[in-house]
């Protein structure tokens, strides 16, 4: 199960297949529901998944393993929104206040956004009360004491608008709500230039029983996803995508800025971001201890890059 997007389009409609295997795709209209169904029911053989959901699931013994296929990346400086009259002028003003989080505390966008608040703006995350609007995909996870459930009947966007919440993470900036970080897009690209911040959001997981039964599966899947991605990147370079989306344009700008493939697969080119996300997850008490990066992926994939 993977959402149709530029870098996997060729898997679905251009004949790219993993050698020795076939893929029977399922479409789940709300992608995050697929994450939950995989975590709780192991419903799919192969599934796209948010990275922090995988880290949390892995820590709780779920029987699937990720491949170093990083399907989605993004920037999260614009993910923190507030109402301009709510008395929050800078990120530091969030300390001592309640801040909403769309869906769960372990949502990857929230983890990266909190990391930005801490690393770039000096926010003490422990001095903020985080208020998720839903539960966690990994039911066994226990939230830290400064994470409290939304009150019954409370609506995230309304609560930010009225000032009940000082801000929220993962809520669209629309109507009266605006990004807390000014010129968020430019701030994100500045972080990419200055410290290489290029967050990973999604990867691919495979049931352990299938990886054990079929030793060639991990590498075959990696190469198939890599070939589909190569075709997409070639189109990005040639500016040959019809009706490009904002995501397409973002990847093109990353490519122009770095001169490199905007969607590298494999451990080696992504290790700094993998290690940074793990560090955020430990600091935010999503993980008790940092796993070794190589323990997150099958040994056969450790040297693969694309």
Backbone as CSV, one residue per row, in Angstrom:
resi,resn,N_x,N_y,N_z,CA_x,CA_y,CA_z,C_x,C_y,C_z
1,UNK,0.853,-1.185,0.000,0.000,0.000,0.000,0.887,1.232,0.000
2,UNK,0.795,2.028,-1.042,1.519,3.286,-1.097,0.702,4.283,-1.897
3,UNK,0.720,5.515,-1.474,-0.034,6.559,-2.159,0.582,6.823,-3.534
4,UNK,-0.260,7.064,-4.518,0.238,7.419,-5.839,0.841,8.814,-5.787
5,UNK,2.112,8.919,-6.156,2.824,10.188,-6.163,3.932,10.079,-7.198
6,UNK,4.569,11.191,-7.490,5.508,11.220,-8.598,6.550,10.127,-8.572
7,UNK,7.163,9.906,-7.409,8.295,8.992,-7.358,7.912,7.518,-7.305
8,UNK,6.620,7.190,-7.237,6.240,5.778,-7.371,5.208,5.555,-8.479
9,UNK,4.941,6.606,-9.250,3.945,6.499,-10.318,4.275,5.360,-11.278
10,UNK,5.540,5.197,-11.616,5.927,4.167,-12.588,5.712,2.757,-12.053
11,UNK,5.646,2.601,-10.750,5.317,1.287,-10.182,3.877,0.912,-10.473
12,UNK,3.037,1.920,-10.620,1.605,1.670,-10.753,1.119,1.668,-12.192
13,UNK,1.784,2.449,-13.051,1.226,2.546,-14.395,2.250,2.500,-15.519
14,UNK,3.522,2.220,-15.201,4.537,2.213,-16.257,5.333,0.912,-16.311
15,UNK,4.816,-0.107,-15.662,5.416,-1.422,-15.815,6.646,-1.714,-14.993
16,UNK,7.017,-0.844,-14.057,8.149,-1.148,-13.188,7.689,-2.124,-12.108
17,UNK,8.361,-3.253,-11.995,7.997,-4.273,-11.005,9.248,-4.807,-10.337
18,UNK,9.148,-5.287,-9.102,10.305,-5.902,-8.449,10.609,-7.261,-9.074
19,UNK,11.857,-7.496,-9.395,12.236,-8.728,-10.073,11.855,-9.955,-9.236
20,UNK,11.063,-10.837,-9.850,10.654,-12.069,-9.180,9.404,-11.943,-8.339
21,UNK,8.824,-10.746,-8.287,7.637,-10.520,-7.460,6.659,-9.632,-8.224
22,UNK,5.418,-9.599,-7.768,4.429,-8.695,-8.351,3.766,-7.917,-7.228
23,UNK,3.282,-6.735,-7.569,2.639,-5.866,-6.591,1.169,-5.715,-6.934
24,UNK,0.322,-5.900,-5.937,-1.124,-5.711,-6.085,-1.506,-4.553,-5.177
25,UNK,-1.667,-3.364,-5.755,-1.827,-2.156,-4.949,-3.228,-2.029,-4.376
26,UNK,-3.300,-1.485,-3.169,-4.553,-1.105,-2.531,-4.526,0.400,-2.312
27,UNK,-5.614,1.066,-2.619,-5.704,2.502,-2.405,-6.480,2.766,-1.116
28,UNK,-5.894,3.514,-0.215,-6.548,3.920,1.027,-6.707,5.438,0.955
29,UNK,-7.936,5.935,0.855,-8.144,7.374,0.615,-7.443,8.277,1.619
30,UNK,-7.457,7.892,2.898,-6.759,8.670,3.929,-5.505,7.888,4.310
31,UNK,-4.367,8.362,3.833,-3.132,7.585,3.949,-2.794,7.214,5.385
32,UNK,-3.026,8.125,6.327,-2.650,7.830,7.713,-3.434,6.648,8.272
33,UNK,-4.611,6.370,7.708,-5.358,5.198,8.152,-4.642,3.911,7.757
34,UNK,-3.923,3.943,6.649,-3.134,2.779,6.257,-2.008,2.529,7.252
35,UNK,-1.390,3.605,7.747,-0.349,3.442,8.760,-0.915,2.714,9.978
36,UNK,-2.062,3.187,10.435,-2.691,2.618,11.626,-3.062,1.152,11.401
37,UNK,-3.630,0.860,10.245,-4.046,-0.515,9.964,-2.833,-1.445,9.885
38,UNK,-1.732,-0.940,9.374,-0.514,-1.751,9.330,0.045,-1.979,10.729
39,UNK,0.107,-0.919,11.525,0.654,-1.036,12.884,-0.202,-1.967,13.743
40,UNK,-1.509,-1.808,13.662,-2.389,-2.527,14.585,-2.839,-3.896,14.079
41,UNK,-2.876,-4.064,12.763,-3.422,-5.308,12.225,-2.512,-6.011,11.233
42,UNK,-1.358,-5.430,10.924,-0.454,-5.985,9.906,-1.229,-6.307,8.629
43,UNK,-2.037,-5.360,8.188,-2.988,-5.622,7.113,-2.331,-5.767,5.747
44,UNK,-1.189,-5.097,5.534,-0.580,-5.085,4.205,0.758,-5.810,4.231
45,UNK,1.138,-6.385,3.088,2.461,-7.005,2.977,3.553,-5.947,2.941
46,UNK,3.312,-4.901,2.159,4.237,-3.778,1.995,3.424,-2.511,2.185
47,UNK,3.962,-1.549,2.955,3.143,-0.376,3.261,4.009,0.860,3.437
48,UNK,3.580,1.947,2.832,4.161,3.251,3.147,3.839,3.586,4.597
49,UNK,4.796,4.259,5.281,4.564,4.574,6.693,5.356,5.816,7.092
50,UNK,4.772,6.622,7.976,5.494,7.750,8.547,6.677,7.237,9.363
51,UNK,7.790,7.940,9.274,9.035,7.443,9.860,8.930,7.301,11.376
52,UNK,8.385,8.309,12.064,8.322,8.202,13.522,7.341,7.123,13.958
53,UNK,6.281,6.922,13.199,5.382,5.802,13.493,6.162,4.503,13.435
54,UNK,7.031,4.364,12.434,7.852,3.152,12.337,8.789,3.030,13.537
55,UNK,9.474,4.110,13.906,10.377,4.044,15.048,9.647,3.600,16.309
56,UNK,8.470,4.173,16.528,7.679,3.838,17.704,7.190,2.389,17.621
57,UNK,6.708,1.987,16.453,6.232,0.616,16.267,7.360,-0.390,16.481
58,UNK,8.518,-0.081,15.948,9.684,-0.962,16.088,10.045,-1.125,17.563
59,UNK,10.003,-0.019,18.312,10.332,-0.072,19.738,9.343,-0.930,20.512
60,UNK,8.140,-1.111,19.965,7.116,-1.911,20.637,6.931,-3.274,19.983
61,UNK,7.927,-3.698,19.212,7.972,-5.073,18.749,7.058,-5.428,17.595
62,UNK,6.631,-4.446,16.809,5.769,-4.764,15.672,6.573,-5.528,14.621
63,UNK,5.917,-6.480,13.962,6.610,-7.430,13.095,6.677,-6.943,11.650
64,UNK,7.333,-5.820,11.474,7.681,-5.373,10.122,8.975,-4.579,10.213
65,UNK,9.646,-4.468,9.063,10.946,-3.805,9.010,10.964,-2.851,7.828
66,UNK,11.600,-1.712,8.016,11.644,-0.692,6.972,12.723,-0.994,5.950
67,UNK,12.486,-0.564,4.727,13.503,-0.491,3.697,13.930,0.969,3.574
68,UNK,15.186,1.252,3.249,15.642,2.650,3.167,15.174,3.340,1.885
69,UNK,13.858,3.301,1.696,13.171,3.943,0.576,12.385,5.098,1.172
70,UNK,12.845,6.323,0.970,12.272,7.477,1.652,11.381,8.231,0.677
71,UNK,10.102,7.879,0.705,9.153,8.312,-0.308,8.773,9.784,-0.221
72,UNK,8.767,10.328,0.982,8.272,11.701,1.176,9.238,12.465,2.067
73,UNK,9.577,13.663,1.625,10.345,14.593,2.440,9.598,15.912,2.439
74,UNK,9.926,16.757,3.383,9.218,18.030,3.435,9.881,18.975,4.412
75,UNK,9.353,20.188,4.447,9.847,21.214,5.363,8.732,21.580,6.329
76,UNK,9.100,21.851,7.575,8.084,21.969,8.613,8.129,23.280,9.387
77,UNK,8.854,24.262,8.875,8.848,25.565,9.537,7.457,26.193,9.495
78,UNK,6.695,25.894,8.462,5.353,26.452,8.341,4.277,25.635,9.017
79,UNK,4.658,24.556,9.703,3.662,23.657,10.299,3.099,24.168,11.619
80,UNK,3.733,25.194,12.202,3.275,25.742,13.486,2.484,27.011,13.199
81,UNK,1.187,26.997,13.500,0.344,28.152,13.202,-0.219,28.744,14.492
82,UNK,-0.594,30.021,14.432,-1.178,30.701,15.593,-2.105,31.804,15.096
83,UNK,-2.833,32.368,16.039,-3.655,33.542,15.732,-2.851,34.779,16.141
84,UNK,-2.705,35.756,15.269,-1.837,36.901,15.574,-2.207,37.667,16.823
85,UNK,-3.456,37.543,17.296,-3.846,38.295,18.493,-3.794,37.459,19.768
86,UNK,-3.211,36.247,19.685,-3.238,35.337,20.843,-2.104,35.570,21.823
87,UNK,-1.291,36.598,21.601,-0.223,36.908,22.548,1.038,36.099,22.338
88,UNK,1.161,35.416,21.223,2.368,34.646,20.902,3.065,35.366,19.761
89,UNK,4.172,35.991,20.074,4.890,36.762,19.058,6.112,36.026,18.543
90,UNK,6.707,35.205,19.383,7.892,34.436,18.996,7.719,33.007,19.489
91,UNK,8.466,32.056,18.951,8.366,30.682,19.445,8.588,30.555,20.948
92,UNK,9.447,31.377,21.516,9.704,31.295,22.959,8.443,31.547,23.778
93,UNK,7.494,32.274,23.225,6.242,32.566,23.934,5.377,31.325,24.116
94,UNK,5.718,30.227,23.457,4.946,28.986,23.620,5.201,28.336,24.979
95,UNK,6.315,28.639,25.604,6.623,28.036,26.903,5.583,28.471,27.941
96,UNK,5.110,27.491,28.700,4.066,27.750,29.682,2.670,27.748,29.112
97,UNK,2.529,27.467,27.818,1.229,27.498,27.151,0.844,26.107,26.647
98,UNK,-0.416,25.984,26.217,-0.931,24.761,25.595,-0.844,24.902,24.076
99,UNK,-0.281,23.899,23.427,-0.104,23.917,21.975,-0.708,22.646,21.391
100,UNK,-1.611,22.812,20.460,-2.268,21.671,19.851,-1.365,20.934,18.867
101,UNK,-1.686,19.657,18.685,-0.982,18.818,17.710,-2.033,18.067,16.915
102,UNK,-2.022,18.215,15.615,-2.985,17.505,14.780,-2.735,16.002,14.856
103,UNK,-3.761,15.265,15.228,-3.723,13.810,15.404,-2.879,13.450,16.631
104,UNK,-1.788,12.686,16.477,-1.075,12.182,17.643,0.223,12.918,17.920
105,UNK,0.725,12.759,19.142,1.992,13.362,19.543,3.150,12.792,18.741
106,UNK,3.055,11.522,18.314,4.153,10.878,17.598,4.117,11.128,16.095
107,UNK,3.183,11.941,15.596,3.136,12.257,14.166,4.472,12.887,13.751
108,UNK,5.017,12.432,12.622,6.358,12.831,12.216,6.479,14.332,11.995
109,UNK,5.477,14.962,11.387,5.524,16.416,11.200,5.692,17.125,12.535
110,UNK,4.952,16.670,13.549,5.065,17.269,14.871,6.442,17.102,15.466
111,UNK,7.051,15.933,15.262,8.388,15.682,15.800,9.403,16.626,15.164
112,UNK,9.360,16.751,13.847,10.282,17.665,13.175,10.009,19.119,13.575
113,UNK,8.736,19.508,13.653,8.405,20.892,14.003,8.894,21.221,15.412
114,UNK,8.697,20.308,16.358,9.198,20.551,17.713,10.723,20.610,17.721
115,UNK,11.364,19.790,16.888,12.816,19.857,16.779,13.288,21.215,16.292
116,UNK,12.580,21.787,15.329,12.910,23.118,14.830,12.744,24.161,15.934
117,UNK,11.645,24.067,16.679,11.419,25.016,17.775,12.556,24.953,18.785
118,UNK,13.021,23.747,19.071,14.085,23.572,20.053,15.444,23.986,19.495
119,UNK,15.794,23.466,18.323,17.136,23.666,17.782,17.379,25.078,17.276
120,UNK,16.371,25.689,16.651,16.576,26.990,16.021,16.096,28.160,16.871
121,UNK,15.152,27.891,17.782,14.549,28.995,18.527,14.662,28.835,20.043
122,UNK,15.349,27.775,20.484,15.636,27.614,21.906,14.440,27.315,22.775
123,UNK,13.350,26.811,22.214,12.161,26.504,23.008,12.435,25.273,23.864
124,UNK,12.155,25.374,25.163,12.226,24.216,26.059,10.931,23.439,25.881
125,UNK,10.993,22.332,25.170,9.785,21.578,24.828,9.082,21.028,26.058
126,UNK,9.841,20.806,27.136,9.226,20.292,28.359,8.387,21.341,29.075
127,UNK,8.549,22.611,28.693,7.771,23.676,29.320,6.514,24.023,28.523
128,UNK,6.239,23.217,27.506,5.022,23.367,26.708,4.111,22.180,27.013
129,UNK,2.817,22.434,27.142,1.841,21.351,27.240,1.321,21.069,25.834
130,UNK,1.582,19.866,25.352,1.203,19.482,23.994,-0.158,18.788,24.036
131,UNK,-1.049,19.182,23.141,-2.442,18.730,23.189,-2.814,18.063,21.858
132,UNK,-2.619,16.750,21.726,-2.993,16.070,20.483,-4.510,16.005,20.316
133,UNK,-4.943,16.032,19.054,-6.379,15.963,18.778,-6.870,14.525,18.624
134,UNK,-5.960,13.555,18.607,-6.353,12.152,18.475,-5.411,11.252,19.253
135,UNK,-5.560,9.936,19.039,-4.688,9.000,19.728,-3.494,8.653,18.857
136,UNK,-2.678,7.705,19.332,-1.461,7.329,18.622,-1.700,6.060,17.810
137,UNK,-1.013,5.944,16.671,-1.112,4.716,15.880,-0.659,3.506,16.694
138,UNK,0.421,3.669,17.437,0.944,2.578,18.257,0.251,2.654,19.617
139,UNK,-0.739,1.794,19.811,-1.590,1.890,21.005,-0.805,1.664,22.288
140,UNK,0.294,0.922,22.219,1.073,0.617,23.425,1.902,1.803,23.922
141,UNK,2.103,2.800,23.084,2.915,3.946,23.468,2.244,4.749,24.578
142,UNK,3.036,5.173,25.556,2.538,5.988,26.662,3.164,7.379,26.585
143,UNK,2.306,8.376,26.513,2.765,9.756,26.345,3.417,10.296,27.607
144,UNK,4.372,11.236,27.452,4.951,11.883,28.643,3.929,12.776,29.342
145,UNK,4.273,13.211,30.547,3.316,13.915,31.397,2.870,15.251,30.821
146,UNK,3.695,15.877,29.992,3.315,17.189,29.433,2.565,17.057,28.109
147,UNK,2.037,15.872,27.834,1.176,15.648,26.669,-0.186,15.223,27.199
148,UNK,-1.199,16.026,26.939,-2.531,15.765,27.480,-3.550,15.743,26.352
149,UNK,-4.533,14.893,26.487,-5.548,14.758,25.445,-6.396,16.022,25.334
150,UNK,-6.877,16.267,24.138,-7.775,17.393,23.922,-9.053,17.200,24.727
151,UNK,-9.579,18.285,25.252,-10.800,18.218,26.050,-11.990,17.803,25.203
152,UNK,-12.961,17.105,25.775,-14.145,16.702,25.008,-14.828,17.904,24.361
153,UNK,-15.139,17.770,23.090,-15.812,18.836,22.359,-14.901,19.928,21.849
154,UNK,-13.623,19.859,22.196,-12.684,20.890,21.768,-12.270,20.630,20.317
155,UNK,-12.224,21.681,19.515,-11.805,21.584,18.123,-10.482,22.310,17.972
156,UNK,-9.535,21.673,17.288,-8.170,22.198,17.232,-8.112,23.594,16.611
157,UNK,-8.664,23.749,15.435,-8.576,25.029,14.750,-9.339,26.124,15.495
158,UNK,-10.505,25.777,16.005,-11.289,26.751,16.769,-10.550,27.169,18.024
159,UNK,-9.922,26.213,18.690,-9.227,26.511,19.945,-8.027,27.419,19.729
160,UNK,-7.369,27.297,18.584,-6.269,28.214,18.286,-6.825,29.596,17.957
161,UNK,-7.909,29.616,17.217,-8.523,30.896,16.828,-8.987,31.687,18.045
162,UNK,-9.541,30.996,19.047,-10.060,31.677,20.234,-9.002,31.938,21.292
163,UNK,-7.808,31.352,21.110,-6.755,31.546,22.095,-6.722,30.511,23.196
164,UNK,-7.647,29.546,23.170,-7.584,28.441,24.137,-6.261,27.683,23.996
165,UNK,-5.808,27.562,22.762,-4.487,27.011,22.474,-3.627,28.137,21.916
166,UNK,-2.373,28.192,22.348,-1.489,29.264,21.902,-1.097,29.103,20.443
167,UNK,-1.075,27.863,19.967,-0.685,27.562,18.595,-1.047,26.108,18.344
168,UNK,-0.801,25.653,17.140,-1.018,24.245,16.823,-0.032,23.816,15.751
169,UNK,0.311,22.543,15.781,1.217,21.956,14.801,0.404,21.064,13.872
170,UNK,0.608,21.246,12.565,-0.060,20.385,11.602,-1.435,20.854,11.198
171,UNK,-1.778,22.078,11.529,-3.055,22.677,11.135,-2.794,23.632,9.977
172,UNK,-3.658,23.630,8.994,-3.466,24.477,7.823,-3.522,25.961,8.203
173,UNK,-2.611,26.710,7.634,-2.635,28.167,7.817,-3.679,28.746,6.886
174,UNK,-4.864,28.993,7.430,-5.946,29.538,6.625,-6.812,30.424,7.509
175,UNK,-7.601,31.283,6.873,-8.425,32.209,7.646,-7.548,33.093,8.503
176,UNK,-7.860,33.171,9.804,-7.063,34.049,10.664,-5.751,33.419,11.137
177,UNK,-5.537,32.135,10.878,-4.345,31.453,11.377,-3.185,31.610,10.396
178,UNK,-2.016,31.937,10.943,-0.831,32.169,10.119,0.353,31.420,10.722
179,UNK,1.376,31.120,9.933,2.566,30.472,10.485,3.211,31.324,11.570
180,UNK,3.631,30.678,12.632,4.310,31.390,13.715,5.693,31.866,13.276
181,UNK,6.370,31.071,12.471,7.700,31.439,11.979,7.521,32.273,10.712
182,UNK,7.953,33.509,10.716,7.752,34.365,9.535,8.506,33.820,8.324
183,UNK,7.927,34.059,7.132,8.569,33.610,5.888,9.039,32.172,6.031
184,UNK,8.090,31.311,6.409,8.428,29.942,6.791,9.141,29.181,5.677
185,UNK,8.691,29.356,4.445,9.336,28.625,3.348,10.788,29.029,3.194
186,UNK,11.053,30.331,3.263,12.435,30.792,3.137,13.264,30.366,4.350
187,UNK,12.649,30.338,5.526,13.356,29.863,6.713,13.751,28.395,6.549
188,UNK,12.861,27.625,5.940,13.147,26.202,5.723,14.306,26.021,4.758
189,UNK,14.309,26.761,3.667,15.403,26.621,2.710,16.704,27.177,3.275
190,UNK,16.616,28.158,4.139,17.821,28.645,4.821,18.400,27.554,5.716
191,UNK,17.518,26.806,6.406,17.983,25.710,7.242,18.629,24.603,6.406
192,UNK,18.084,24.374,5.212,18.695,23.402,4.306,20.090,23.861,3.903
193,UNK,20.244,25.127,3.544,21.550,25.643,3.123,22.554,25.650,4.262
194,UNK,22.098,26.080,5.437,23.028,26.338,6.530,23.377,25.106,7.347
195,UNK,22.409,24.183,7.516,22.717,23.014,8.349,22.220,21.702,7.764
196,UNK,21.871,21.743,6.487,21.508,20.500,5.808,20.213,19.893,6.264
197,UNK,19.324,20.689,6.850,18.065,20.146,7.356,17.117,19.862,6.190
198,UNK,16.871,18.583,5.960,15.995,18.167,4.860,15.201,16.954,5.368
199,UNK,14.138,17.207,6.137,13.457,16.147,6.884,12.875,15.039,6.005
200,UNK,13.003,13.821,6.504,12.358,12.639,5.923,11.027,12.442,6.642
201,UNK,9.968,12.201,5.890,8.657,11.954,6.492,8.212,10.504,6.382
202,UNK,8.306,9.902,5.184,7.764,8.561,4.980,8.818,7.618,4.428
203,UNK,8.656,6.342,4.785,9.458,5.275,4.211,8.539,4.101,3.871
204,UNK,9.128,2.928,3.622,8.363,1.741,3.238,8.686,0.623,4.219
205,UNK,7.665,-0.086,4.690,7.879,-1.224,5.588,7.335,-2.491,4.950
206,UNK,7.916,-3.623,5.367,7.539,-4.931,4.839,7.378,-5.886,6.014
207,UNK,6.374,-6.744,5.952,6.179,-7.743,6.992,7.440,-8.594,7.175
208,UNK,7.814,-8.824,8.425,8.993,-9.635,8.699,8.848,-11.051,8.155
209,UNK,7.651,-11.615,8.224,7.484,-12.991,7.765,7.796,-13.113,6.278
210,UNK,7.491,-12.073,5.506,7.795,-12.107,4.078,9.285,-11.923,3.828
211,UNK,9.927,-11.031,4.564,11.365,-10.844,4.415,12.119,-12.116,4.786
212,UNK,11.625,-12.826,5.792,12.267,-14.073,6.206,12.047,-15.184,5.187
213,UNK,10.860,-15.225,4.607,10.531,-16.293,3.646,11.151,-16.048,2.279
214,UNK,11.411,-14.780,1.948,11.903,-14.429,0.613,13.124,-13.512,0.749
215,UNK,14.315,-14.083,0.893,15.515,-13.265,1.128,15.808,-12.233,0.040
216,UNK,15.310,-12.453,-1.173,15.575,-11.503,-2.271,14.579,-10.356,-2.311
217,UNK,13.550,-10.405,-1.475,12.458,-9.435,-1.591,12.898,-8.015,-1.287
218,UNK,13.653,-7.812,-0.222,14.027,-6.450,0.174,14.763,-5.732,-0.945
219,UNK,15.759,-6.402,-1.543,16.540,-5.763,-2.598,15.726,-5.570,-3.866
220,UNK,14.842,-6.518,-4.158,14.007,-6.382,-5.355,13.064,-5.195,-5.222
221,UNK,12.480,-5.024,-4.054,11.607,-3.877,-3.823,12.392,-2.571,-3.891
222,UNK,13.570,-2.564,-3.273,14.384,-1.354,-3.295,14.671,-0.930,-4.728
223,UNK,15.092,-1.865,-5.573,15.454,-1.504,-6.935,14.241,-1.052,-7.739
224,UNK,13.087,-1.677,-7.505,11.883,-1.264,-8.236,11.479,0.156,-7.843
225,UNK,11.445,0.441,-6.550,11.120,1.801,-6.112,12.173,2.796,-6.618
226,UNK,13.435,2.375,-6.631,14.504,3.261,-7.098,14.349,3.584,-8.577
227,UNK,13.998,2.592,-9.386,13.819,2.842,-10.814,12.648,3.789,-11.055
228,UNK,11.552,3.594,-10.338,10.409,4.504,-10.473,10.811,5.924,-10.085
229,UNK,11.594,6.046,-9.038,12.040,7.369,-8.590,12.983,8.008,-9.594
230,UNK,13.876,7.228,-10.204,14.789,7.783,-11.207,14.017,8.422,-12.356
231,UNK,12.959,7.746,-12.790,12.168,8.279,-13.896,11.514,9.612,-13.501
232,UNK,11.059,9.679,-12.268,10.446,10.922,-11.781,11.473,12.049,-11.709
233,UNK,12.654,11.764,-11.181,13.682,12.797,-11.040,14.142,13.286,-12.405
234,UNK,14.215,12.381,-13.374,14.560,12.810,-14.729,13.542,13.826,-15.251
235,UNK,12.269,13.583,-14.972,11.238,14.531,-15.393,11.368,15.857,-14.647
236,UNK,11.704,15.791,-13.364,11.917,17.032,-12.610,13.047,17.843,-13.232
237,UNK,14.140,17.169,-13.541,15.295,17.871,-14.116,14.942,18.533,-15.446
238,UNK,14.138,17.833,-16.227,13.772,18.332,-17.551,12.580,19.277,-17.508
239,UNK,12.057,19.524,-16.303,10.838,20.338,-16.144,9.747,19.826,-17.083
240,UNK,9.597,18.483,-17.072,8.704,17.820,-18.027,7.456,17.243,-17.374
241,UNK,7.120,17.718,-16.190,5.935,17.227,-15.506,4.753,18.118,-15.853
242,UNK,3.713,17.501,-16.356,2.506,18.261,-16.660,1.808,18.649,-15.355
243,UNK,1.361,19.876,-15.261,0.647,20.382,-14.079,1.391,20.035,-12.793
244,UNK,2.621,20.529,-12.619,3.389,20.211,-11.413,2.688,20.686,-10.146
245,UNK,2.790,19.881,-9.113,2.204,20.187,-7.813,3.188,21.024,-6.991
246,UNK,2.723,21.605,-5.883,3.676,22.287,-5.001,4.809,21.374,-4.533
247,UNK,4.509,20.083,-4.345,5.558,19.141,-3.953,6.591,18.981,-5.056
248,UNK,6.136,18.862,-6.301,7.069,18.790,-7.428,7.970,20.020,-7.448
249,UNK,7.373,21.184,-7.272,8.148,22.419,-7.299,9.143,22.481,-6.143
250,UNK,8.746,21.968,-4.986,9.660,21.950,-3.840,10.881,21.097,-4.153
251,UNK,10.649,19.889,-4.715,11.771,19.013,-5.041,12.669,19.645,-6.105
252,UNK,12.071,20.348,-7.056,12.885,21.024,-8.057,13.760,22.097,-7.414
253,UNK,13.203,22.817,-6.452,14.001,23.861,-5.805,15.128,23.251,-4.976
254,UNK,14.835,22.133,-4.308,15.890,21.437,-3.567,17.011,21.020,-4.516
255,UNK,16.636,20.491,-5.658,17.619,20.055,-6.645,18.449,21.230,-7.152
256,UNK,17.813,22.360,-7.382,18.541,23.550,-7.832,19.503,24.048,-6.763
257,UNK,19.077,23.976,-5.517,19.898,24.476,-4.416,21.089,23.565,-4.121
258,UNK,20.839,22.245,-4.148,21.882,21.288,-3.747,22.652,20.717,-4.929
259,UNK,22.034,20.753,-6.122,22.654,20.114,-7.275,22.579,18.604,-7.233
260,UNK,21.740,18.069,-6.347,21.679,16.623,-6.148,20.251,16.111,-6.295
261,UNK,20.137,14.781,-6.378,18.851,14.098,-6.380,18.072,14.542,-5.140
262,UNK,16.852,15.060,-5.303,16.099,15.523,-4.133,15.450,14.394,-3.335
263,UNK,15.524,13.167,-3.820,14.914,12.027,-3.133,15.890,10.857,-3.081
264,UNK,17.025,11.014,-2.411,17.976,9.906,-2.341,17.432,8.754,-1.498
265,UNK,17.676,7.540,-1.962,17.307,6.343,-1.212,18.596,5.681,-0.708
266,UNK,18.471,4.911,0.359,19.624,4.251,0.943,20.011,4.890,2.265
267,UNK,20.729,4.137,3.077,21.132,4.633,4.397,22.176,5.736,4.280
268,UNK,23.223,5.509,3.489,24.378,6.417,3.494,24.003,7.869,3.212
269,UNK,23.275,8.185,2.136,22.994,9.598,1.881,21.977,10.210,2.832
270,UNK,21.336,9.375,3.642,20.283,9.867,4.531,20.625,9.731,6.010
271,UNK,21.797,9.215,6.313,22.143,8.959,7.710,22.012,10.194,8.598
272,UNK,22.481,11.382,8.181,22.338,12.538,9.084,20.891,12.826,9.465
273,UNK,19.964,12.723,8.510,18.563,13.001,8.827,17.945,11.871,9.645
274,UNK,18.345,10.631,9.377,17.852,9.504,10.179,18.291,9.679,11.629
275,UNK,19.566,9.989,11.814,20.087,10.153,13.174,19.445,11.346,13.872
276,UNK,19.186,12.407,13.115,18.558,13.578,13.731,17.133,13.271,14.167
277,UNK,16.373,12.545,13.341,15.001,12.203,13.728,15.000,11.286,14.942
278,UNK,15.914,10.334,14.987,16.018,9.471,16.168,16.322,10.309,17.407
279,UNK,17.249,11.256,17.274,17.596,12.124,18.405,16.386,12.914,18.879
280,UNK,15.615,13.475,17.954,14.401,14.194,18.333,13.423,13.266,19.057
281,UNK,13.268,12.049,18.544,12.319,11.113,19.146,12.720,10.740,20.564
282,UNK,14.013,10.633,20.823,14.473,10.347,22.189,14.265,11.567,23.079
283,UNK,14.658,12.747,22.586,14.527,13.966,23.387,13.062,14.278,23.692
284,UNK,12.175,13.908,22.782,10.746,14.170,22.976,10.032,13.001,23.648
285,UNK,10.795,12.046,24.122,10.299,10.894,24.893,9.274,10.061,24.112
286,UNK,9.586,9.894,22.843,8.857,8.943,22.014,9.579,7.606,22.031
287,UNK,10.912,7.655,22.100,11.738,6.464,22.256,12.468,6.541,23.587
288,UNK,12.644,5.399,24.228,13.412,5.357,25.476,14.904,5.454,25.213
289,UNK,15.336,4.873,24.086,16.759,4.860,23.760,16.908,4.873,22.246
290,UNK,18.040,5.380,21.748,18.212,5.448,20.293,18.600,4.085,19.720
291,UNK,17.893,3.599,18.718,18.321,2.384,18.044,19.501,2.675,17.126
292,UNK,20.297,1.667,16.849,21.332,1.811,15.820,20.642,1.954,14.471
293,UNK,21.148,2.860,13.651,20.522,3.100,12.354,20.430,1.811,11.551
294,UNK,21.497,1.036,11.529,21.492,-0.178,10.711,20.511,-1.219,11.224
295,UNK,20.136,-1.157,12.505,19.162,-2.113,13.040,17.758,-1.862,12.513
296,UNK,17.542,-0.708,11.909,16.209,-0.360,11.427,15.898,-0.955,10.064
297,UNK,16.924,-1.465,9.364,16.764,-1.896,7.990,17.390,-3.281,7.780
298,UNK,16.903,-4.073,6.823,17.485,-5.384,6.580,18.974,-5.276,6.197
299,UNK,19.740,-6.223,6.646,21.189,-6.172,6.395,21.498,-6.120,4.897
300,UNK,20.703,-6.794,4.091,20.965,-6.830,2.652,20.853,-5.467,1.992
301,UNK,20.183,-4.523,2.662,19.986,-3.193,2.073,20.983,-2.162,2.572
302,UNK,21.866,-2.534,3.472,22.707,-1.527,4.131,23.605,-0.773,3.175
303,UNK,24.024,-1.392,2.094,24.933,-0.739,1.158,24.238,-0.198,-0.082
304,UNK,22.934,-0.373,-0.170,22.211,0.062,-1.360,21.994,1.569,-1.350
305,UNK,22.173,2.197,-2.490,21.853,3.618,-2.645,21.239,3.824,-4.037
306,UNK,20.424,4.841,-4.139,19.821,5.160,-5.442,19.395,6.619,-5.430
